[in-house]
Each structure stands twice: as structure tokens, then as C-alpha cells.
Amino acid sequence: GGDAEVAGDAAARARLQVLARTARAPTVLVAAALVSHDSNELLARAAATATTTRDRQLVAITAAHLAHDEDLLDALVRDHLADHPDSILAAWIATQHQ
């Protein structure tokens, strides 16, 4: 987990942590994992609820990001954004490694 703030907004970070307590949407759980101190549990929940390829890819991208696996992250983000250019979370994650 990290102390990153979503777009520099501490209020958004706090809201994500509240939402994550009961969330079942993989994108909410992934976003919360990005700013949480308990990212492993949130990422595991995201993986368990991810039913689409898009969501499973986003979970894998987040896992690579949190593991600081730059090579895997680069490959996953490129593939994901080629298929889903509107994926704001994947694009944001990618910008954290440039």
C-alpha cells in the first residue's frame, strides 16, 4: 500500500477507504488498494470479484504496480490501454512509473 493521494486529494483517498469497506466493484477496490495501507486484502477482494477481462487486467496491473515490477507493469498497461483507452486507473498507474 502507499500514501499516494488520488489526484492530490486527501478527501478522495479517505472516501475510497470508506467505500472499500463494503465495495464489491473491482474498480473501487483497486482504487482503494492504490491508496491503502492494506492493499493486499483489497487487491485480493478485487481479484475475487473481477469477472471481466478488463477488471482482471486492472487487478494484475495494480499488483504489478504495488510489487514495483516495472517490466510486467509496462507490458500489462500497454495491452490494457490498447483495448481500453478510457481506463483512467490504468493510465494513472502508468504515470506513476514515468
N, C-alpha and C positions, 0 to 999 in steps of 0.2 A: 504494500500500500504506500501511499505517498501523501504529501501535503500539498499537492498541486491544487490550484483553485481553477475551477471551470471558468474560463474567460476572465480570470482575476476576480471572481465574485465569490466571496466567502459565504454570502447568503445562499447562493445556488448550491454550494457544497453542503451546507447544513441541511437544506431542503432535500437534496439527494439522499443524504444519510437517513432522514426521516422516512422518505418514500421507500427506501431499500428494506426497511424492517418488514414490510408486508408485500412488497412488489413480487410479481411473478413474471413481468415482462423482461426478457433478456436484455433489452437495450437499457432499461433503467438500472438493472443490476450491474451491467458492465460499466455504465457511467459512474455508479456509486463505487464500484471497485477501484476505479481510477483515482478516487479522492479519499479512499478509506484506509484506515489502519488495519482493517480486517479484510483485505482484498481476496484472500484465498477462499474464505467462506462465501463471499458474494460471487466470486467467479465460478465456484462450484455450483451454486444455485442457478446462475445464468446458464451454465452448461446443461444442467438438468432440465431447464425449461426451454432451451433453444430447439425449436422444431424445424426451422427453415435453414436452408444452406446459408443464407445471408446472416442469420443470427449466430449459427455455429462458426462462421468465418470471423465474425466480430469478437466472439469469445476467444478464438485462437489468436487473433491479433492482439487482444488485450493481454492474454497470457504471455505472449512473446515480448510485449512491451514491458510488462512487470518483471519479466525474467532478464531484461536487458539483452535479449537475443537479437541483435541488430540485423544479422543476415536473414534469419527467418522472418522477422518483422517486415523487412523490406519486400521480400517475396510475397508474403501474405497480403500486405497493404496494396501492392501493385495489382494482384489478381482481384482483390475485393473491389477496389475502386474502378477497375476496368468494367466490371459487371454492375457495380452500384456507385456511379459517380456522385450520387446525392448523399452518400454515407458520411455525415458530418463527424461522427465519432471516430471513424477510421481516419479521416483526413486530419482531425485534431491530434490523434495519436501520432500520426506520421510527422506532424510539425514539431513534436516534442523531441524528435531524433535528428533534426537537421542542423 
